[in-house]
Amino acid sequence: MFLDELMVTFPGKLCIQGVGRYGGIKVYAVLGDDGVEYAKNNAWEDLFQVDDPGPRVPIAKGKFLDVNQALEVVRFDIKYCDWRARQDLLTIMVLHNKVVEVLNPLAREFKSIGTLRKELAELQQELAKAHNQVHLSETRVSTALDKLAQMESLVNDRLLQDGGSSASTAECNSLAPSTSSAARVVNKKPPRRNLNVSGPVQPYNPSLKNFWYPVAFTSDLKDDTMVPIDCFEEQWVIFRGKDGRPGCVQNTCAHRACPLHLGSVNEGRIQCPYHGWEYSTDGKCEKMPSTRMLDVRIRSLPCFEQEGMVWIWPGDDPPMSTIPSLLPPPGFTIHAEIVMELPVEHGLLLDNLLDLAHAPFTHTSTFAKGWSVPSLVKFLTPASGLQGYWDPYPIDMEFRPPCMVLSTIGISKPGKLEGKSTKQCATHLHQLHICLPSSRNKTRLLYRMSLDFAPWLKHIPFMHLLWSHFADKVLNEDLRLVLGQQERMINGANVWNCPVSYDKLGIRYRLWRDAVERGAERLPLSNRSESGS
């Protein structure tokens, strides 16, 4: 079909073209109606001046190719498809020129209608064949691009496995797709997996129970007092036994299901206020007034006291032998320990605590009063970790499974931040938030506040009331928003519909929790291979 030299007519112009030395198409000139020759360096020359890629290197059947060889094959296919498509386009242009020539009124005067019809039919067949060839070329290009995208994915995976050496990085950069193929490659990437936290809160997965949970401060548990708690929609009560150690038993008398916390503690046993039955910390009933003694026992949980906290193990698996430390860093003095019951699901509260970007918008009347709104907020963290620091805020933060958030804040004076990192700050505030899942719509929050300066504040009378008031005020700023989230979540809205970069720590918490509930053998973003370890 292609001649050594072709003349193609466009409206108002004549294009003189030829075949290059290696089969490429060369545009020599474009002539206008006035006979003026337009510049040779024009768009048509750039479009058709492509060299024939030549024959493909034969590949033996059954031979496995390495990554570089496979990429070379794909690259050749793309070059060939591109060259073939350009030639097919030129074919259509030549045929179009012939059709114009046939239909020209001057030409009709010298040709019969039958001849014209015959030539038109032939040209229509050639034109249809050329169009088919173009579609075939497009299919080949699309297939080759798909292959290239697949090979790039394989290469990137291999580079990640090899540890990302400098040589591999250079190779990866050389694989960047051209501008014309970039959009096609992007479309072939798997869709981003979004978090879906919507609908009514489902019953808690038993796997989430197989952790040590801090449930009370030691200072709140005297020898003759009880602390009733809800944990995973079950009622429990904590008290001290004869040996002074805490115990946790079911908050329901075996006799008539009376709440035990309405009674009292006598000689290390909790006494039911209804008929006086008394239970030890292991759940055994040791006293039944006014009746014959029966062998009765209520449920109890493993309970342990460490570093000013009382912990329980609500799961069915054997408890782990170690309990994490929640003490503030060295040099800090504990100034306040506060317990609050909140009407929100504990996961939503953790989402809120793990997010600092909302502070200058939400806490405008408390600790973030006067904060400027940064142009960009980032949470910087290791690739596989549940801790990091905020930029541009001098705040370090960590999520510690299963329900704890620890943060250290650099401060200069109340309500003011100092420096760009906690290391640049002279004074610090350390916070511990514990979000115990009481039920599907209730959280028991334990809050501990520590300072590394002004230890004398601890001895000022009624200072704890001031800290409690301040904490309650801060929490209420969050609570009105989280309650609104919960209401919409229950009605079907996804509270994680569109996460952005500063949501990183909250997203990692959700991924960790999802893995626990799925029963994953190895939990993500931590070194722990099984729950509770």
Phi, psi and omega in degrees: 000320184277133178263170178296331179213134184234150175238119182243129182262129171246163181306114177081001184216155174237124184252119179260122185229166178206175180261129183290181184297323183253025180094356178286163184260132184241129174263116183273318183196159173233118184257137176270178179296332181274006178081000180284131179275123179282167183302143180288327180277076182239179184295326181293322179295318179295329184286320188256350183277081181228132181279149175296125181294349179083177183287149177284144176294125182298142180243125180293137179295142178082358181274133178273133180262146172279179186299315183294318179296318180296321178294322178297320178298314181295319179297320178297317180301319180293317179298317181294315180298322179295315179297318181294321180295321179294320178294321178296322178295319178296324177301315179297321179297319179295316179295322176300320179296321179292320178299316177300319180296319180294320183278356179298131182303326179293324181289328183294333181293337184254001182231144179284163179299319179299319179294319179297316180299318180297315180294321178297318179298318179295318180294322178297322177295315180295322179294318178297319179296319179295319178298319177299322180294322178296315178299321178297319178296319178298320179296318179297317179299315180299317179296318180296321178295321177298318178298318180297317179298320179295318181293321177299320179297318179296319180295316179298319177299318180295321179296320178296322180292327183279000176091006175068051178293165182296323179294318179295325179296319178298319179297319181297321180294327181288346182268007181298130183289157177291168183299322183291333183259352185298317181296321180294320180294318180300321181294339182273352179290145179297146180297147180294133181276118180264153174286143177234099177242089185212163178086174179302146180293125182278160175304145184293138177290135180304332181297331181289346181275345186275058176215159169283128180243126172284131187236345183200155172275142179304324182296340180270354185246090177278173183296329185247020180244166177231151177236104177281139179221155168251136179217118182053046174065025173234145183264131180226163176221138183248136176205169181262139179276190181298328181275002180086355180275146181285152175224157181229119180233164177299134184274047181212122179292139180292342184283296185227023175061034177278141176297123184288332185291350176280353180269224184211171177250122181235117176051045176079012177236144178269130186252130177290134182283354185274304181230010172081012177296141184237139185234143175273177184291344177267005176093357182280133177280119185252357181206129178228089181298146171069019177201168179290139183292129178245159177276095184235141180215141172252164183294146175222160180241149171304132185224138185213148179244129181207130172050045176081012180230147173256128185243148173228158177242099185275355185276172180273338179290155176301136182294146177288156187278348182241147177239132182294151178274134179244014179294150175293164180299162178303142180095354180262148176243132179286127182248336183207141173226116190232140177238132179224146174255122186240141184274047179225155177292139190295331179294320177295323178292320176296319176306318182291316183291332181274008182238122178252346184296340182278349190304310183290353178255330186262317187260050185283348179248005180233238191290337182260014178296125180090355178293139172279158179267113182292155176289335179209131176245130181229150170246115185262128186209157173299162182300327181229078180204164179245025179215162180175204180216156183268143175233121019258018182272142177278068185224124171264144183214148180214136167264124180245115182303146007263348189206027185247144175234123178245138180215146175236127186240127175278127183226156175248321174204165185309127177082002182237140176263158183221128176078175179256355176211160181296333180291335180275356184261145181274329182232151187218153172245129178248133182236144173233122174244128177241121184250091182278124179288094179290310178206185183290347178224028180209140181230136172265112183259124172252125183236130177234131181239132182226151178231151175256023177210168176049058179296340181293342178300332183295336185262002178283129181301140177064013179296327180296330177291325178293316178298319180296319179297316181295316179297320179295322179293317178297316183295323180295330175296323177281322191297321182296329178283316183293324176297320176296320176300313183299318179299316180287325177299315180299328180275004173115353180286145178267113183286351175240045186288323185219072180291149178235186191297322183281003175270011190304312185291321177296321178295320181293325174299315181296321177294319177298312182296320179298320179294321178297314184289336176277352180077032180299139180293325178235124182283140181287158172065018177208169180268005186272129183269347179210158185296140176083350183278000000 
